Amino acid sequence: MSVDREVALSRVLATVPGFQVAWERYLQQWGPGVDRGLCNDFGALTAFVVGEIAAGRAGDVAELFVVAEDLLNEGDNYVSDVVATCFIESLVNRVPDEIEASSLISLLGPASRKRAESWASFWGGEI
C-alpha cells in the first residue's frame, strides 16, 4: 500500500516538532479550508529545514530525511513526486548560497541522494 498525501503530511509533521510554530504561521497565511497543495506544504518545510541546517542544527531535522526517503520509496506517485521536486530538488537549489552541500549530503538517503545528484547534474552542477 502506498502512502497518500494526508499520511505523508502527518508523518512529516510528527517527525519535526520544531516546525510546529512555522507550520501554524504558514496555515494562517492560507486561511481555513484552502487546499494549499502538498508542494506548497513542502515548500514551507524546506524553508524551515534550510534555516535549521544553516544554523548548524542539521541533527534536529535528520529524522525528517529518513521519512523523506521512505516517502520517495513508498509514497504514491503524487507524494513521491512532491518529495523529489518540492523538497529534495528545492534543497539542492539552496546550495551553496544558503546551505553547504556537505551538510545536505550527510542527511540524504540513497534515493534522495540519487535524486539530488540528478537534479544538480541536470543544471550542469554537482552536489
KAQUI-V385555 format. One record per residue. N is the residue number from 1. RES is the residue in one small letter. D_FIRST is the distance of its C-alpha to the first C-alpha in Angstrom with 2 decimals. Layout:
BEGIN
{{N & RES & D_FIRST} {N & RES & D_FIRST}}
END
This chain:
BEGIN
{{1 & m & 0.00} {2 & s & 3.78} {3 & v & 6.69} {4 & d & 9.25} {5 & r & 12.98} {6 & e & 13.92} {7 & v & 11.73} {8 & a & 12.78} {9 & l & 16.33} {10 & s & 16.55} {11 & r & 15.50} {12 & v & 18.11} {13 & l & 20.73} {14 & a & 20.43} {15 & t & 20.91} {16 & v & 24.05} {17 & p & 26.37} {18 & g & 29.23} {19 & f & 27.66} {20 & q & 28.12} {21 & v & 31.62} {22 & a & 30.82} {23 & w & 27.72} {24 & e & 29.99} {25 & r & 32.55} {26 & y & 30.02} {27 & l & 28.87} {28 & q & 32.58} {29 & q & 33.27} {30 & w & 30.84} {31 & g & 31.89} {32 & p & 30.08} {33 & g & 27.76} {34 & v & 27.44} {35 & d & 24.22} {36 & r & 24.68} {37 & g & 21.83} {38 & l & 19.41} {39 & c & 21.62} {40 & n & 24.58} {41 & d & 22.85} {42 & f & 22.12} {43 & g & 25.71} {44 & a & 27.03} {45 & l & 25.03} {46 & t & 26.41} {47 & a & 29.91} {48 & f & 29.55} {49 & v & 28.23} {50 & v & 31.11} {51 & g & 33.55} {52 & e & 32.33} {53 & i & 32.51} {54 & a & 35.88} {55 & a & 37.21} {56 & g & 36.44} {57 & r & 33.62} {58 & a & 30.81} {59 & g & 30.08} {60 & d & 29.23} {61 & v & 26.26} {62 & a & 25.23} {63 & e & 22.23} {64 & l & 20.94} {65 & f & 20.82} {66 & v & 18.62} {67 & v & 16.12} {68 & a & 16.75} {69 & e & 16.14} {70 & d & 12.72} {71 & l & 11.95} {72 & l & 13.55} {73 & n & 11.41} {74 & e & 7.91} {75 & g & 8.72} {76 & d & 8.55} {77 & n & 11.97} {78 & y & 13.91} {79 & v & 12.94} {80 & s & 13.46} {81 & d & 16.68} {82 & v & 17.90} {83 & v & 17.60} {84 & a & 19.36} {85 & t & 21.96} {86 & c & 22.66} {87 & f & 22.44} {88 & i & 23.04} {89 & e & 25.40} {90 & s & 27.07} {91 & l & 27.83} {92 & v & 29.27} {93 & n & 31.46} {94 & r & 32.98} {95 & v & 34.30} {96 & p & 37.25} {97 & d & 38.63} {98 & e & 36.69} {99 & i & 35.00} {100 & e & 35.85} {101 & a & 33.70} {102 & s & 33.96} {103 & s & 32.58} {104 & l & 29.48} {105 & i & 29.02} {106 & s & 29.21} {107 & l & 26.11} {108 & l & 23.85} {109 & g & 21.35} {110 & p & 21.36} {111 & a & 18.98} {112 & s & 20.64} {113 & r & 24.02} {114 & k & 23.53} {115 & r & 22.66} {116 & a & 25.64} {117 & e & 27.96} {118 & s & 27.04} {119 & w & 27.71} {120 & a & 30.96} {121 & s & 32.05} {122 & f & 31.45} {123 & w & 34.00} {124 & g & 36.36} {125 & g & 35.82} {126 & e & 34.13} {127 & i & 32.49}}
END
